[in-house]
Amino acid sequence: MKKAVFLDRDGVINEVLTNRVKFLNKPQDLYFLPGVPEAIKKLNTIFDYVFVVTNQGGVGLGYMKEQQLIHIHEHLKEALRKKGAIVNDVVYCPHKPKSGCSCRKPNSKLIEDLAKKYEINLASSYMVGDTDTDIIAGKKAGTKCVFLGKSDPLADAIFSDLAGAAEWIIQDSQIK
């Protein structure tokens, strides 16, 4: 079985609700948060896979078409690849918030589906997010969880950014 890091997208990898960009609705609105490509590159050296797992209710709400979202994710993967960082797959929930679907975080279906597809040992894997829904989804799936922000009582660790989280994840993953 392989091990993976699951990353939320907005607020973990890229800017949202900043002076430059409110929401990532088109490729040219992609701005990586500081140290993100380098952090993913480090994770690539230890983990078999790095995935993006994201709620994208803007599709269900009509703010963007699903094909537009797919184009954004291809752009994100290519921009990271150019910096030597690999995201192996991006999965998303396109449904409206409160739609009751099984794929929207805090449900763990997106993580569990990736684990089945790629033969991932979830107990040896990590979820990184900036909301409680990310942490709850990771916990339900059986991963260790890292919260980016001030505090989350369910998280195994808390950091201000992905760079700090990546260092801890790498060290923690080596503890037998």
C-alpha positions in Angstrom: 0.0 0.0 0.0 1.2 3.5 -0.8 1.0 6.7 1.1 -0.3 10.1 0.1 -0.8 13.7 1.1 -4.3 15.1 0.4 -4.4 18.9 0.1 -7.3 21.3 0.1 -7.0 23.8 -2.7 -8.2 27.3 -1.8 -6.3 28.8 1.1 -3.8 25.9 1.2 -2.3 26.0 -2.3 -3.6 29.3 -3.7 -4.8 32.7 -2.7 -8.5 33.4 -2.2 -10.2 36.4 -0.7 -7.1 38.5 -1.0 -6.5 41.9 -2.7 -5.4 40.2 -5.9 -8.2 37.6 -6.2 -11.5 37.0 -4.6 -12.2 33.5 -6.0 -10.2 31.3 -8.4 -12.6 31.2 -11.3 -10.2 31.4 -14.2 -6.6 30.3 -14.7 -5.1 33.8 -14.6 -6.5 34.2 -11.1 -4.1 31.4 -9.8 -1.6 32.8 -7.3 0.3 30.2 -5.3 0.7 31.0 -1.6 4.3 31.5 -0.5 6.4 28.3 -0.5 3.7 26.1 -1.9 5.6 24.7 -4.9 8.6 24.0 -2.8 6.6 22.3 -0.1 4.8 20.0 -2.6 8.2 19.2 -4.2 9.5 18.1 -0.8 6.4 16.0 -0.2 6.9 14.4 -3.6 10.3 13.1 -2.4 8.7 11.1 0.5 5.1 10.3 -0.6 3.9 8.2 -3.4 1.2 10.7 -4.3 0.1 14.3 -3.6 -3.6 14.9 -4.4 -5.9 18.0 -4.3 -9.3 17.4 -2.8 -11.6 20.4 -3.0 -15.2 21.6 -2.6 -16.1 23.7 -5.6 -19.7 24.7 -5.0 -19.3 27.6 -7.5 -20.0 25.0 -10.2 -23.3 24.0 -8.7 -24.2 27.6 -7.9 -23.6 28.6 -11.6 -20.5 30.8 -11.1 -18.5 28.7 -13.5 -18.9 25.7 -15.7 -17.4 22.3 -14.8 -15.2 22.4 -17.9 -13.8 25.8 -16.7 -12.9 24.2 -13.4 -11.2 21.3 -15.1 -9.1 23.8 -17.1 -8.1 25.6 -13.9 -7.0 22.4 -12.4 -4.9 21.5 -15.4 -3.3 24.9 -15.3 -2.6 24.5 -11.6 -1.0 21.1 -12.2 1.1 22.4 -15.1 2.2 25.5 -13.2 3.4 23.3 -10.3 5.1 20.9 -12.6 7.1 23.8 -14.1 8.4 24.4 -10.6 9.3 20.7 -10.1 6.2 19.9 -8.0 3.8 17.1 -8.9 0.1 16.9 -8.1 -1.0 13.4 -9.2 -4.7 14.0 -9.3 -7.3 16.7 -8.5 -10.8 15.7 -7.3 -13.6 18.0 -6.5 -17.2 18.2 -5.4 -19.1 20.5 -7.8 -22.3 20.4 -5.9 -24.0 23.4 -4.1 -23.3 23.8 -0.4 -25.9 22.0 1.7 -26.9 19.9 -1.3 -26.6 16.7 0.8 -24.2 15.0 -1.6 -21.8 12.3 -0.4 -18.7 13.8 -2.0 -18.7 17.3 -0.3 -16.3 17.7 2.6 -16.7 17.1 5.5 -17.7 13.8 4.0 -14.7 11.6 3.1 -15.8 10.0 -0.2 -13.4 12.0 -2.4 -10.4 10.9 -0.2 -11.7 7.3 0.1 -12.2 7.1 -3.7 -8.7 8.2 -4.4 -7.4 5.7 -1.8 -9.2 2.9 -3.6 -8.1 4.0 -7.1 -4.4 4.5 -6.1 -4.1 1.8 -3.4 -3.4 4.2 -0.6 -2.9 3.3 3.0 -5.0 6.1 4.7 -3.5 5.5 8.1 0.0 6.4 6.7 -1.4 9.4 4.8 -2.2 13.1 5.7 -4.9 15.6 4.9 -4.0 19.3 5.0 -6.7 21.9 5.1 -7.7 25.4 6.3 -11.3 24.7 7.5 -12.8 22.3 9.9 -14.6 20.5 7.0 -11.2 19.5 5.6 -10.0 18.1 9.0 -13.3 16.3 9.6 -13.1 14.7 6.1 -9.5 13.6 6.8 -10.4 12.1 10.2 -13.4 10.3 8.8 -11.1 8.8 6.1 -8.6 7.7 8.7 -5.7 10.1 7.8 -3.6 12.3 10.1 -4.7 15.9 9.7 -2.9 19.2 9.6 -4.7 22.5 10.0 -3.4 25.7 8.4 -4.6 28.5 10.6 -4.9 29.4 14.3 -6.5 26.3 15.9 -8.6 23.2 15.2 -9.1 20.8 18.1 -9.4 17.8 15.8 -6.1 18.4 14.0 -2.9 16.4 14.7 -0.8 19.5 14.0 -1.3 23.2 13.3 0.8 25.4 11.1 0.4 28.8 9.4 1.4 27.6 5.9 2.0 24.5 3.8 5.8 24.9 4.1 5.7 24.4 7.8 3.1 21.6 7.5 5.2 19.8 4.9 8.3 19.7 7.2 6.2 18.3 10.1 4.5 15.7 7.8 7.8 14.5 6.5 9.2 14.1 10.0 6.1 12.5 11.4 5.8 10.1 8.5 9.3 8.7 9.3 8.4 7.8 12.9 7.8 4.1 13.0 
